[in-house]
């Protein structure tokens, strides 16, 4: 085996790998054609030979299905290999096991593995393979990885990184550390794209530990702004699909994301990594589905907007209480009260000769207490009538069954979920905690507890096959919402977010609170921020100080605060900043307002001049690169090369919740940040910041 040491040797090796790739791709293309031709032959044979016997038809159909499956596998392989043509690999380690006569293995690492069938050689290792993990975790010297046969130890004698574009080696770096700073800086300095990128070439040690954690039943990731937590979570999903292939598939994973814009923004990561996209939903849709979509309800963004405008209102107090752990405790006590007191057994006359005593019915109600109450009536009916047939030789008809089940249901005095929920507040002696909106619309904070009651009484009828649940922006969901998810999805979970970025006043949860809900969770932290320049991150940290936060030292322009004399001048200032942006090398500009009302108003003003500007609202379904106007709520999780934050005056940003919104907006900026205002500057911005 040739050990490639020099750059010229590496270039020759790259040429050889690309040649082998192209030959294999050509072979797979021909294989696909053969499968298609064979399938067409089989179909034509079945079509033209109507008199063949049933056994031959079954055999032919089985052959068609086998060819379809094989053809799909070959097509999938071809797609993966074609992705490698542009950048076959990004890293390499040379590893020799600690055993006699062991030889050094050159491990080239890429997005996918590539096995060259011509000479039976594994030329590229998948980044998720156990041996590849050493690239992220170790320096030169001793290293180890867990194989299916146990731990493998050895020596890493070389570690190298490559930048390959369009099949050309642009440069390579010797790296004695985890991921070389020069490569990371180059990646971080690049402009943003219209989709989240994969980070396989620059995964850091602390990120890799999270990605490869396959033991935690509930993994809670607390990550600072710009730490890559969502990207890490998506790579974790790709890793789990690789590790548990055959046990876990993409359609058995579910992502709960904050909005459709964010869902679209992250939608490219898994396909880039060679995996299928996974289903996504929102918290609102999940809760409404539990309640069979029976109720009109306030949206989350509407609750947020109302509380920000009226933080001391009765409405805010209702939300605050329903987001507390005490609320869950009281609700559980109430459900226990219902089970003990709301079923009143009475005698049932099944026919003129046979009566079922109330005591016996009560006994059966207790017998089946492992069932949700409304599911008990079916099994109670079957059990009681089976005993009647065996013991008393009663002839049981279908009418008897219907009648008894109906009578049993009538004995339960809590049939309607909404009535039960309203009676909960009567039981609490706090009836004013429940209030309908206009047109009998539920408040958003009532959706989860109502769903919780429904699941407790009715059981989970969604029939979900979810084996792994991923929840993003964890900080914006309340404990009772997590309790509903716990009942709905008794599976492994990855939960991620940052309490410093909460935009849901009173309705949020930190990692410790979530862990108390799930009881068996493991908290892992990402404290290193990669997104923003050192100057922007420093500016944002004054809004939300974080003692454990570490910022990658990538320098750029200082954030600028511009004072304007009037609203008109502020609009003109923003227009001037847009002109500067359009003449720069930057790709994306986010103009981030505190709320949607302000964002829509600004869009109406600016879109008359700039037709290419886009407005992203709660009803938008896709992310658009370029110039965007949106709110802090929708901007969560997104990033822009440049960010402009208007109206940073003391009237607009005056409460602690407002400060959170300002922090979220500021931390969306990668390279440039400008803030504008009229009147008095908000008290949350320091006087020593650069001004214009």
Helices and strands as residue ranges (DSSP letters): H 7-48, H 54-84, E 91-97, E 105-110, E 114-116, E 121-126, G 130-132, H 133-137, E 141-147, E 150-165, E 168-174, H 181-189, H 205-211, E 218-223, H 229-243, G 250-252, E 253-256, H 260-265, H 268-272, E 279-281, H 283-290, H 300-309, H 314-322, H 325-341, E 348-351, E 354-356, H 358-367, H 373-392, H 398-410, H 417-428, G 431-433, H 444-458, E 468-471, G 474-476, H 479-488, E 492-497, G 499-501, H 511-518, E 521-526, E 528-529, H 534-543, E 550-551, E 560-564, H 567-582, E 589-593, H 596-606, E 613-615, E 627-631, H 632-635, E 640-645, H 656-666, E 669-678
